[in-house]
């Protein structure tokens, strides 16, 4: 299906699943020639439990040094229910609004969610990467599908995440002796590149700085709205 629009989100659950299956063929699991990202962005959406409003943010960091060079945020109603495996239809409409407000376009996106480590191999990082046409990575705090073996206690330790006989991601420890994150390619990256980008964007915490700063931004917007 070549006529599927990745920006269409006004769908039923069944239509959303069909859209994921159709768009999966557009995912490219290889970086562009000479890929050497200098600007890396983190994306996050925050909401009250059982709330119907979302607070979305994108923060762009410069490498090396991880200096914040741009950020933008947006507030909008949530129009799709929470359904495991369909996060992109709930969160991406808000992220699109934020993307349009950015002054600086990043070289790579790190989503707080899954890439191909997903039942249909099309998590939010895949959907966002295809939609924006930018290399994208999923970096999640929990596993949606798959299992992995033991990894070492040191920062940089990793273990492949396997699902249905396929390696779909990597458990990666970003700080000594803390729980790992789960990295998977989204679009225009391979797994090795995705892990390298996430490690380069980390600074001594469980999550990469991209995720931490985007999370801080959206929570600040939530606090402003409540006050």
N, C-alpha and C positions, 0 to 999 in steps of 0.2 A: 504494500500500500504506500505509494509515493506521495499521496495527497494529504497525508495526516499532518495536522498543524500542531507542533509541539507547544504552541502558546494557547491552545484551546484547553480550558480547564472546567467549563460548565458541562460536566459529564456525570452520568450515573456511575456507580461503582463498576458495573459490568462494562460500560463504555471505556472507563479509565483503564481497566485491565487490558482490553482490546487495544487501546492506544499504546500502552507499554509494549505489548507484543509486536505491534507494527513498527514502532520507533526503534526497537532493539537492533534492527538491521543497520541503522545509521551509526551505531557506536563504532568508533575506531580505537583499537587498543594498541596504539603505537604513537609515540610523540612525533611532532613535526620535525623535519630535518634541522639540525643545529639547535634544538630546543635547550635553552639555558635561561630559565625564568629569573628575571630581576624583580618583578613586581608580583607578589603573591597575595591573594585576597582570602579572607575568611568570611563566611556567611552564616547567619543564625536568625532564627525566629523564636520569639518568646511569647507566652500567653498565660493568662490566669487559668488555673484548673477549672474546667467546665465553662470557661469563658468563650465568647464569640468574636473577640478582637485579637489580632496578632500584631506584634511589634517586630519588624524586620530590620536587619542591618547588614551592611558590608563594610569591612575595614581592609584597606590596601596597605601592605607593608613592603618596604624596600629591603632587598638583600644585596650584600650582607648588612648586618646591623639591626634588622627588624624595626626600622624606624617607620612609624605610621605616616603615610603621605597623603591619604585621603580616606574619607568615611562618609557614609550617607545612611539615612534611615527612613522608614515609612510606617504608618499605622493604617490598618485597614481591617474591615470585617473578614472573618474566616467563613468561607462559603462551601467548604467541603468537609465532611466528617472525618474524624480520626479513624483510619483503617490501616492496620499493619500492612506494609508493602506498597501503600499508595500515598506516602508522605508528600511527594512532589506536588500532588494536586491540591493539597492543603496549604503548603508553604510557598511554592514557586510563584503564584500570582502576586504575593507581597514582595518577593525578591525581585521580580521583574520591575516593579515600581521603583525599588531602590537602585537597581542597575541603571535605570534611565536617569537617575539623579547624580550618578558618579561623574566626576570630572576626569578621573584617571582610570584608564582601562588596564586591568591586571593581565599578566601573562598566564596565570594559572589560578584556578579556584579550588579552595578546600572547603567542602561541605561538611557540616555536622550531621552526617548520615551515611548511607551506603552508596557504593558504586555498583559494580557487578555482583557483589556479595548479597544477592537478592534472589528471591524465588524465581523471578522471570529475567534475571540478569539485567535489570533496568531500574536501579535505585535513583534517588534524587540527584546524585552527582552525575549520573548518565543523562538524565532528563535535562538538567541544567546545562551540562556541557553541550549537548546537541542543540538546545534552544539558543544559547549565547554564541556558539561556535568557538568556544575557548577550552583549552585543556582543563580537565576537572578531575578531582579526586574526592573519594569518600573517606572520611575519618570519623568513625563512630565510637561511642563509648561502650556499646553492647553489640552482641552478635545477633543478627537477624536469621541467617542460615549458616550452617557449617560447623565444623569442629577443628580444633588445632591441638597439637602436642605441647609438651612442656617447653618453655623458653627460659633463658638464663635470667638472672636477677639484675644484670647490668643494663644501663641505658644502651639502646641499639640492638638488644637481643630481639630475636624474631622467630616466629614459627608459622608455617603456611596454614592458611584457613582453607579447608577442603569441604566441598559439598557435591554430592552425587558424582564422586570420582574426579572432580575438577578443582584445581586451585583457583579460588575466587578472590583471595585477599591474603593479608598477612597480619598476624598479631604482632605488634611492635611496642616495645617498652621505651618510652621517652624520658623516663627518670628511673634511677636505680630503685629497685624494690617497691615500685608502685604498679598498680594494675595497668595492663597494656591498653592501647587503642587498637582499632581494627581498620586497617587501611585497605581500600580496594580501588582499582582504576574506575574512573567515570567515563571519560571520553578524551581521545587524543593523548593518552598516556598508557604506558605499560606498568605492570606491577612494580618492577624494580625502580622505575623512575618515580612512581607515586610514593614509595617508601622513602626514597632519597629526598624528595621535596618536603615531605612531612617532617623528617628528621632535621632538615635544614631550617625549618620554620619553628622548631621547638627551642625552649630556653629554660629548661630545668623544672618543668611542670608536667603533670600527666598528659595534658593536651597541648597541641601546638599553639603558639602565640596568636595565630590567625583566629582560631576558634575562641580563645580566651578573650581577645579584644572585641570580637564581634558579639560575644555573649555579654560582655560588660556594657557595650553600647546599647544593646536592645533592653537590657535591664534598667539602664538609666532612663531610657524613653518610657518604660513602664512606670517607673517611679514618678517621673514628671507628670504623666497623664493622671495618676492617682492623686497627686497633690494639687 
